[in-house]
């Protein structure tokens, strides 16, 4: 009679024999040189363990595919929400421009690309490479984002792809405005840059907020579109808390980024629209005879940009 949970004597004897054999084999293997140990390991992995390693690899790949599908579904849902939110506003803007006799607003277009492979590193963890069709005619630098928010900026061609920088890069800067917090000037503006505290993940820091105004936690910051590198209205992050230090007449806020670099898989690259050729006299002697020429002038671009 066998009690529940207690193996029979024959089974216990077999287990002891197997354990003894494994101990002997382990002792013999430990006495081998490193080169022979490597050879034995390669033989075992290529024979007895090969089916199990293949099953483990297939399972890991399936989990990665499932996680990627979930991220793509979340990005799609986010894009649907954004499109639904702004569809009415876009229709109203078109109607107003039509009544005013203006051409339709030029918003540019986007091209889909993939961060390859996963999160690549070109000598720097803050740098990525994009691959995809339609990236050959970009006017660098140009913004890169997903349905959830801003990822970074594409800087230039890199082999068959495009080299860019995540928002974690030390040179990253973007002009933002608060979304849903209306003031007399249409929202609180400032400049966002990356920052990092000890033993914490990198976050964003909002600089230049007026001292007399308070931005409550949870406020979403979106791009202003100033300078034409990023399209307007792209979420950058959410205000988390007031920074520890306040200097002069400005406040700084810790901002939780909308997209972490490790979550960037399939992204969108903005293709800015061409500026209309508006000809005008040149009393200043800049040598520019159109609006697009003036904007392309390094010393004149800042003169046309709206104030912060």
Secondary structure, 3 states (H helix, E strand, C coil): CCCCCCCCHHHHHHHHHHHHHHHHHHHHHHCCCHHHHHHHHHHHHHCCCHHHHHHHHHHHHHHHHHHHHHHHHHHHHHHHHHHHHHHHHHHHHHHHHHHCCCCCCCCCEEEEEEECCCCCCCCCCCEEEEECCCCCCCCCCEEEECCCCEEEEEEEEECCEEEEEECCCCCCEEEEEEECCCCCCCCCEEEEEEECCCCCCCEEEEEEEECCCCCCCCCEEEECCHHHCCCCCCEEEEEEEECCCCECCEEEEEEEECCCHHHCCEEEEEECCCCCCCECCCCCCCCCCEHHHHHHCHHHHHHHCCCC
